[in-house]
Amino acid sequence: MAFDIEGLLDLWSTPHQDRAAAEAAFGAWYADPVVINGTPMTVADLVSRAEQVRNTFTDLEREVLDVCEQANERGSKVAVAFRMSGRQTGALGTAAGVLPPTERELQIRVIDVLTIEGGLIASLWMTADELGALAAIGAARLTVPPG
């Protein structure tokens, strides 16, 4: 059984006709609520997150680097590594704070580990190399205290 990673990434990249259509589209992929990094999130929350991503980048592109899928008794686990890039024309929320628009090309490496149950994404663990992306555009750098 091959999970449709490209379809899932398209879901996050494609604007929908209206909020109800967006929630229906996300509801076809995700349990409601879905648990992300240990926190339950509703489908409505996911739609808002997708809007934020689309508002952050112009010419957003995603490149799948690798996918691993393993079936289990309840469904499957899918791990996907991908690269997301585009010109950062909107604010970007990071663990270090909000990066105002830079108008620069920004590339973020992401790994998602999805738990699929009953045909829906029931939970996922996500990590993104925000520091690498910020360092690459000069928005973050290491400082070593003297002495």
Secondary structure as UniProt FT lines:
FT   HELIX           5..13
FT   HELIX           19..27
FT   TURN            28..29
FT   STRAND          30..36
FT   TURN            37..38
FT   STRAND          39..41
FT   HELIX           43..56
FT   STRAND          57..72
FT   TURN            73..74
FT   STRAND          75..88
FT   STRAND          92..94
FT   TURN            95..96
FT   STRAND          97..99
FT   STRAND          105..117
FT   TURN            118..119
FT   STRAND          120..128
FT   HELIX           130..136
FT   TURN            137..138
//
